[in-house]
C-alpha cells in the first residue's frame, strides 16, 4: 500500500511505516523511553531525508509521551515544578538546536554531527546501562537486599545561587544545573530527533538525585513539551514536518506502546535495563561502523535551492 | 542519366531547406500527484510532415526527446578520511542543474550525432552542462565532482537515457513514453523534440508539462511553506490529540 508523503515528496509503503511505528512503540512502551533514537535512524535508512525524519519523529514522540504523561499524572508521579524550571533551559536549547540543524545542513556536516552525537551518547549511555544492570543482576543473584533510598530530601549544588526546593522530587537544588540540563536535552533532542528520555532519566537520577517515584513521569512531561516545541520550531524554520508521515508513526507508536507496556510487566527491572542498554549500544555501534568504514561512494549530491519553483 | 540524378540529389541535400516539420502532442500538460502516486508516464505522440519537395533521407529518421525538470543549485560533496572517520571535506556547487533529465531516442546517444552537437543541444546525460561558479582549492579535481554528480543522479533514476524510448509506429509517426519517477521533483518540465538524420538536426519542437501536487497533498505542502508556524501548531495539536485518544482507548486503571 503506497502512500505519497506531501513534504518528503516521495511515496512510501504505508504498512512499512505503520509497522516501524508499532515495533518502536513496543520497545518504547516496554522500556518507558520515547524511541526516537531508534526511529529517526530507521527512517533515514529507508530513504526519508534526515531533516524530515528528525522533524516528523518529534511529533510522534510528543504523541507517545502524552499518553505516558497522562497515566503518570493520574498516579501523581509528575513534578510540574521541576519540569517548569527544566523548560526554561529547553526553550533556548530547542530553538538553538533547530537553528544549528539548518546551519549544519547547509554546510553539509549535519550527517557527521548526527552520527558523532549518536556514537558518543548512545555508546556512553548504553555502556553505563549494561554495566549497571549487570551489577544489579549479580547483586540480586547473591541475595543482597537492594539499597533503599534515604527518606529525607537530598541537597545538590546548594552552594550555587537560585537554590530551590522541589517537594515532589524531594530535592533542594540550585536552578542553574537544572536549567543547564534542560538546555542540553533541548539542543540535542531537536538536532538528533530524539526525545532525550534516555539522557534525561539518568541525569535526573544521578545528577539531581530526583526521587525515583517521579522521575519517569517528570521526564515524560518534559519530553512532551520539548518535542511539541521542536515540531513548531522545525515547521517554522525548515518547513520539514511531514504530517502524513508523523500521523502514521503516531498511530503505530501509541498502539505498539500498549503491548510493550504489558510485556514489560512480566520482566524484572534490571533485565529490562540490560536489554535496553544492549539495544542502545547496538545503535551506537551501527553509527560508529558507518563513520569508520570506507563508504561505497565518497561523493553525495544535495539540492541547495531551487531556481524557480511554483 | 544516373550520374545526373546523383548530382541533383546532392544539390538538394545541400540546400538548407528544412523540408520536414513536426506535429507533436503530449497526453497531458498537467500531471497531478495524488496520495496514491507511485510514478507515472506521459505519452508524446508526433508525426513528421514532409512537403512535396522533400527528398528521402537515406539513413532514415532519428528522434531525440529531451526532458528536463525544474532547475536547482546542486552541491556535490566528497568524503575523505580525517582521524579515522569519513568526513565531507571538499565540495563543488553546480548552478542551474536540471533536477530531472531524460533522453528518449531510437538509438544510443553516441550514434545520434557527434559530441559537439550533443553538447550544444544537451542530448544525453554525459552532455549535460554542469557549471561550477567556484572551482575550489583544486581545480583539476572538478571533473571528478561533475562525474560523481551525474553518476549519483543516474543511480537515483533522476538522470536517465532510454535508447529505445522512441518507437516509430509508421516511418512518419512516432511515440515516446516520458517517465515520471516516484521521487519526481515538482514543477515545470521542458520537453525538446529533435528530428535528426545522419547526425544533423532537421527540425525541432518544444513543449512542456507541469507536475503538481493536488488536493490534500497540495494543501499540506502549501500550508507548510506559507504558514510554517500555524502548520507547526496544527501538527502539535495532532500529536496531542493522538496521544490523548490512545490514553482514552487503552486506559486500564
Interface residues (C-beta under 8 A of the other chain):
Chain A: X2 X3 X4 X6 X7 X9 X10 X11 X59 X60 X62 X63 X64 X65 X66 X67 X70 X71 X74 X108 X109 X111 X112 X116 X224 X227 X228 X231 X232 X233 X234 X235 X236 X237 X239 X241 X243 X244 X246 X247 X250 X251 X254 X255 X257 X258 X291 X292 X294 X295 X297 X298 X299 X300 X301 X302 X303 X304 X305 X306 X307 X308 X309 X310
Chain B: X33 X34 X35 X36 X37 X38 X39 X70 X71 X72 X73 X74 X75 X76 X77 X78 X79 X80 X81 X84 X85 X86 X87 X88 X91 X93 X96 X99 X145 X148 X149 X151 X152 X153 X182 X183 X184 X185 X186 X187 X188 X210 X212 X213 X216 X217 X218 X220 X221 X224 X225 X228 X229 X231 X232 X233 X234 X235 X236 X238 X239 X240 X242 X243 X244 X245 X246 X247 X250 X251 X253
